[in-house]
Amino acid sequence: MADMKRKPERSSATMVGDLVGSREVTDRRGLHRRLLGALTQVNEELGEEVLDPLRITVGDEFQGRFASVGAAVHASMLLRLMLSPDVDARYGLGWGEVTLLDEDGTQDGPGWWAARDAIEWVAKTQAQAALGEVRTAYRLGKGSDGPGEPAINAAVQCRDHLVGSLDDRSRRILGGLMRGDTQVEIAAEEGISPSAVSQRVRRDGLGILLSAAAELQRVR
């Protein structure tokens, strides 16, 4: 068979992610199962927005491709809440053209390079005490016409700080609300009163985080 020509595709949103501090985890198989389960759930949650399902690539790194930047941003939020509190991860998001290199599905192109640049920036930035809660960054691929970097990065950095400031219970409550659970259902699962859940929603800004997540998901 003749060599396959490079096949460019339409621009799309890319995600490259990896786990933070995973080498210190003793139960590596358990960690792998936890990550695999979360990736599967997010793929199911986002449905048709997923162009290439999130999957583990090498070691603790994972990647996926989406129809919109909003879907990629939402996927990063869902994953962080699903993995919390025991597993931490960082996310590089990109937008740009993706090229299919061979029949095995190997991909390349500005979309992936942008996501890689983004996650490398996150890894460096986390080392700064003032920006230690940053987990997500977005880059626009060279020559790509898509959602601009400043607004997306401002939003995800504020989101990351707010989520990082929550205690474990409030993160679980936020995760439940994002799944569509009612406050009564969450209260029963947490063993607390619905009023206590409502107080956390107001006090910890969970309502703002939910509203921001819904707005960001609309970004095309």
N, C-alpha and C positions, 0 to 999 in steps of 0.2 A: 504494500500500500504506500502511495506517495506520502511524503511528509506533510503533516497537517499545517496549513497556513495559520498564522496568528489571527485569531478571530476577536476583534474588538466588540464589546458590548456597550449598552447604554450606561451612563454614569449611575452609580448606586452607592449606598452607604456601607461602609466596611467597619468591622470591629476586630481588634486584636486585644486580647486580655491575658493577664497572667496573675497567678496567686502571689500574695505578699508573704514572705517569711515561711513558705511552705517546706523548705528544707529542714526546718526545725521540728516538723510534725513526725511523730514516730509511726502512726498508723497511716502509712501511705496508701494502702488499698482503700481504707475507709474514706480518706480524703478524695481519692479518685471517684469513688461511688457518689459522694456528696456533690462533687462538681458535675459529674455526668447527669445526675438527677436534676440539678438546677438548670442545666443547659436544655435538657429535654422539656422541662416544664415551660421555659421561656419560648422555645420553638413552638410549642402547642398554643401558648397564650397569644402569640403574635400572628400565627396562622399565615395568611396570604402575604403578609408584609415580609416574610422570610424568603429571601431568594436562594440563599445557601444556608442550610441549618447550622446553628452554632455547634461546634464539635471540638473535642480536644485534639490538638495537633501533636506537639512534642512536650513531654514532661507535664508541666503545669500550665502550659499555654493553650489558649483556645481562640477560635475565630469564627466569624459568620458574616453574612452579607444580607442587607436589607433594602427594601424598596425606597426608604426615605431616611433622612437624618433623624427625624422624629422617632421612628421605630427603633433605630440604633440607640438613641439616648434613653428611650423607655426600657429597652432590653438591659442596659447597664444598670438602671435603677432597680429593676426586678431582680437581677442577679445579685446585686449587693445585699438586698434585703433577704433573699432566700439563703444566701451563704452565711449571713451574720447570725450570731456573733463569733462563731468559731473560726470562720474562714474569711480572710480579707483578700480583695483583689483590686487591680487597677485596670483601666480601660482606655484604649486608644481608638478614637473614632475618626473615620475619614470619609470623604466624598470625592468621587472621581471615576474615570473610566477604568474598567477592569478588562483584562485580556485573557482569553483562554489559550493556553500554550500547547496543550496536547489533549488526546482523547481520554486521558485519565483524569481530566478535570483540573490540572495544575493551572493556577491563575497568577497573573502579574499585573502591573500597571499602576498609574498614579493613585488610584483609589486605595490600594494596599500600601503603597509607599507613604501616603498621608497618614493612615492609621498607625503605621510603625513609628513615624516621626512623633505622633501624638503620645503614644505610650512611653516612648523614650523620654519625652519631656516630663511626663508625670513621674517617672522613676527618679529623675534628677530633682524635681521640685519638691517631692515628699521629704527630701533630706533637709529642707529649710524649715525651721521650727514654726515660723509664722504661716507656712503653707502646708503644714503636715497633714491636714485633713483632705487635701486634694487627691482624688482618685480617678478623675476623668478629664480628658482633653479631646478637642476636635481640631482637625486640620483639613483644609481644602486642598485637593490635589492640584498639582501644577497644570495650568491651562483649563481647569474645570470651572464651570459656572454653576454654583450651588449656593446653599445657605452660607452666609458670611461667618467667619470665625469669631469676631469680637462678641456678638450677641450670644451665640451658643456657649462660648467659653465662660462668659460672665454668669450665665444662668447655671451651668453645671458646677462651677466652682462654688457658688452660693449654696446650691443644693447639697454638694458634698460636705460643706462645712456644717450645715444644719443636720444632716443625717449623722455625721461623725460626732455631733454634740449630744445625740440622744443616748439614753441608757438602753439596755437590752430589751426591757419590756416595751418601751415606746417604739423601738424599731420593729418588734414583733407586731404591735398594734398597727403600725403603719403598713407593714407587709400584708396584714389581714385586710385592711381597708382597700389596699390596691388590688387585692384578689376579689373584692366585692363583698366581703363578709360584713354583716351588720355589727354594730357596736354591742348588741346583746349577745351575738354569737361569739364575738371576741372576748367579752367579759366572762362568759362561761368557760371558754378555753383557758383563760388566764387565771380563773378562780377569784375574780374581783367583781365589783358591782359595775353595772352599765354607767353609773354616775362617775365612777373612777376612770373609766375609759374616756368618757366625755371630757373630763377635766384635763386628761393628758392631751387629748386632741387640741384643746384650746391652749393650754399652757405651753406645750412643746412645739406649737406651730405645725402640727400634723395636717391640719386643714389646708394651710398654705402650701405645704409640700405636695399634697394631693392635687391642689389646683394648678400648681406649677408643672407637675408631671403631665397633667392633661393638656396644658397649653403647649408644652414642649413636644408632646407626641403628635401635635398637629403640624409641626414643621415638615415641609416637603423637600 
